[in-house]
Amino acid sequence: MATITLPYNYTPRDYQLPFLRAMDNGCRRAVKVWHRRAGKDKTDLNYMVKRAAEQKGYYPYFFPTTAMGRKVLWDGMDKSGFKFIDHIPAPLIANKNNTEMKVTLKNGSIIQVIGTDNIENVGVNPIGCIFSEFSLQSQRAWDLTRPILAENGGWAIFNFTPRGKNHAYDLLKMAQANQQWFAEVLTVDDTGAISPEAIQEERDSGMSEDMIQQEFYCSFELGQEGSYYGKYMTQALQDGRICSVPFDPAAQVITAWDIGIGDSTAIWFVQQVGGEIHLIDYYERAGEGLAHYASMLEQKRQENNWIFRAHYAPHDIEARELNTGLSRKDYARQLGINFITLPKLRVEDGIEAVRAILPRCWFDER
């Protein structure tokens, strides 16, 4: 009979050993704030597989969403092309259910990838669980799980990179003051896993310094309420980019819309001039239909001799009304506004996209 060594196809890096040793020595709670690409999930999965092989039980691996769990862990692979889920050796597997993202071992243990976006999924009876990117998960997922682990003596691991000072930050601070918990923050300076040159390449390709600090240096400052763009607007003021920005007849005008339902509709009027983004006008109203805005656009065109190049709207403009079967995009087209629909982004991706372009923006102060 062939001998199976666990962990399987995994050799921990030096900086991952303190966590693994702590868990092997009986620690039952761990919080790991490791920088992006430090190997959080690869390390945690291999620990879970070893424990599942040792003790029969249910082992859920929680992600913020089911789709994220499938993308990152179930279908994901490392930079060498090795699939993460293949860290579970085939000779140990009795059954693998792709639909439920569940692996049943021959000893009866179950390892399952679950999204906490379906909160009812966390009410099972785990004896060991991992919360991946806990900063993006609901606090309620842990609240529902912790009484079960307290009763059966189970263990829990939380890994994440920061997303502001939210519930995950509070958990870290608690763990750092609690001798029963393992707590660790590792930046690229601690691990050396990503070179300064690679981080500079991220800067050069448009990644904001705030995001650099969050993803690679584990800063909790990004994402704080009220501070999404404050630093960038202050910099624009200091740079003199909030000033008189007149219409340039050599460039066409782009409009970008946030179409309100029950609140205001906001429209930016923009010209792209070389590498600069000129925000030459802004219009906001509440309680008006699309016909009002179509009339306003025509008035501005005539008064200013503008030529409109494109009109951009968010994804929900495609939604269709039941009584007419028409979307607001269809109705706008009848009024002479041909919208281009923008893709739906996660909130944090949208914030980062704005940060990336703000240094190129010039705002008309009036």
FENFENLIN-V553594 format. One record per pair of residues at least 24 apart in sequence whose ideal C-beta (glycine too) atoms are under 8 Angstrom apart, sorted by the first residue. I is the first residue (numbers start at 1). J is the second residue. Records with the same first field share a line. If there is no record, write none. Layout:
I = J, J
This chain:
2 = 91
4 = 89, 91, 92
6 = 46, 49, 50, 53, 89
7 = 46, 47, 49, 50, 87
8 = 46, 49, 87, 88, 89
9 = 82, 86, 87
10 = 42, 43, 46, 87
12 = 43, 46
13 = 39, 191, 193
15 = 186, 190, 191, 193
16 = 43
18 = 182, 184
19 = 43, 182, 184
20 = 47
22 = 182
23 = 47, 155, 157, 182
27 = 155, 180, 181, 182
28 = 149, 153, 154, 155, 156, 180
29 = 155, 156, 157, 175, 180, 181, 182
30 = 155, 156, 157, 158, 175, 181, 182, 183, 184
31 = 158, 159, 171, 172, 175, 181, 182, 183, 184
32 = 157, 158, 159, 160, 182, 184, 186
33 = 159, 160, 161, 162, 172, 184, 185, 186, 218
34 = 159, 161, 184, 185, 186, 191, 218
35 = 161, 186, 187, 188, 191, 193, 194, 215, 216, 217, 218
36 = 161, 194, 215, 216
37 = 193, 194
38 = 186, 191, 193
39 = 193
40 = 132, 159, 160
41 = 72, 73, 76, 84, 132, 159
42 = 78, 84, 87
44 = 130, 132, 157, 159
45 = 73, 84, 87, 130
46 = 87
47 = 157
48 = 111, 128, 130
49 = 87, 88, 111
51 = 128, 155
52 = 105, 107, 109, 110, 111, 128
53 = 92, 105, 107, 109
55 = 109, 127
56 = 107, 108, 109
57 = 109, 110, 126, 127, 128, 154
58 = 109, 110, 112, 124, 125, 126, 127
59 = 109, 110, 111, 112, 126, 127, 128, 129
60 = 112, 113, 114, 121, 122, 124, 126, 129, 130
61 = 111, 112, 113, 114, 129, 130, 132
62 = 114, 115, 116, 122, 129, 130, 131, 132, 137, 141
63 = 113, 114, 115, 116, 132, 133, 137
64 = 115, 116, 117, 132, 133, 136, 137
65 = 115, 116, 117
66 = 101, 113, 114, 115, 117, 118
67 = 115
68 = 115, 133
69 = 101, 113, 114, 115, 132
70 = 101, 113
72 = 132
73 = 113, 132
74 = 98, 101, 113
116 = 141
119 = 144
125 = 152
126 = 154
127 = 152, 153, 154, 155
128 = 154, 155, 156
129 = 154, 155, 156, 157
130 = 156, 157, 158, 159
131 = 156, 157, 158, 159, 160
132 = 159, 160
133 = 159, 160, 161
134 = 158, 159, 160, 168, 171
135 = 160, 161, 162, 163, 164, 166, 167, 168, 169
136 = 160, 163
139 = 167
142 = 171
161 = 214, 215, 218
162 = 214, 218, 219, 220, 222, 223
163 = 214, 222, 223, 348
164 = 220, 221, 222, 223, 224
165 = 220, 224
166 = 223
169 = 220
185 = 218
186 = 218
187 = 216, 217, 218
188 = 216, 217
189 = 217
206 = 356
207 = 356
208 = 352, 355, 356
210 = 355
211 = 352, 355
223 = 348, 351
228 = 351, 354, 355
229 = 354, 355, 358
232 = 355, 358, 359
233 = 358
235 = 359
236 = 358, 359, 361, 362, 363
241 = 361, 362, 363
242 = 362, 363, 365
243 = 362, 363, 364, 365
244 = 364, 365, 366
245 = 278, 279, 280, 362, 363, 364, 365
246 = 280, 364
247 = 271, 280, 304, 306
248 = 273, 278
249 = 305
251 = 278
252 = 306, 307, 308, 309
253 = 280, 306, 307, 308, 309
254 = 308, 309, 310, 311, 312
255 = 297, 308, 310, 311, 312
256 = 312
257 = 311, 312, 313, 314, 339
258 = 314
259 = 313, 314, 316, 317, 328
260 = 286
261 = 316
265 = 293
267 = 293
269 = 300
275 = 360
276 = 360, 361, 362
277 = 357, 360, 361, 362
278 = 361, 362, 364
279 = 361, 362, 363, 364
280 = 364
281 = 364
290 = 328, 331, 332, 335, 337
291 = 335
293 = 337
294 = 332, 335, 336, 337
297 = 337
298 = 336
310 = 340
311 = 337, 338, 339, 340
312 = 339, 340, 342
313 = 339, 340, 341, 342
314 = 341, 342, 344
315 = 341, 342, 343, 344
317 = 341
